[in-house]
Amino acid sequence: MEMLVVANWKMNPRTIEEARQIYTEIKRQVQKSNAEVVIAAPYPFIAELAKGKNSIANGAQDVSSEPMGPYTGEASASMLKSIGVSYVIVGHSERRARGESDVFVAKKTGLALKFGLQPIICVGERERDQSGKYFGFVENQIRSAFQGISGGKIASCVIAYEPIWAISTSTPGARPATADDAHEMVLFIRKVLTDLYGRSHASKVRILYGGSVSDKNIESLVAGSGAQGFLVGGASLRPREFGSIVKASYVR
Ligand code: PGA
């Protein structure tokens, strides 16, 4: 399975000019990589950046939980699809922190699939406890997001495990998960999917790790996390560093 590296720009940069610059430089950096690269830019920049042919896939950072209608400020799955978006991040912890519940995440996942977008479903605990309750927390997030999704569709889904304590821009003093921390959770998520859908379907879902991924820890994460790719926030706005992360991301 090819690795998937997703740039989550969040609400950055400030202008379309800056966005174009960063995008062009990333395009140059990732030219000869072995990974599939997605840039999830803010809504107002996506259509402009998506112009012209290139190997970077277009992502969005969110999608509406409704197909169309009176939902001021939202963007629907069909709108995103029509401007060339192929992946959408759903249930990012920064959106959950602003009130997005598991019910919304499930609706967004269903609509993304219906309109031919690949959902990148974010899960992850706020903190870890000695007794391992965080496994149950992540399991519930997954079971809820996949409610109503059939086994035949899950190959189009991606899960991003992003422990909130490891996200550089959300948590002051965040530290990345170790490759072992991530590995344990990647195995656990695979097991949850296997319980839900059986081994053959479950093995087709890419599981990413996200949280302070940088050019410093990427080698150890690729070697030891067992993840099929990475969701990168802060470092994805630094083209050279993002380029190094992408180049290091191939199946060893
Ligand atoms: P980070 O963000 O790489 O800056 O920790 C990751 C994310 O929130 O997707």
Residues whose N, C-alpha, C, O or C-beta is under 5 A from the ligand:
A	BS01	PGA	N8 A166 I167 S168 T169 G210 G211 S212 V213 L231 V232 G233 G234
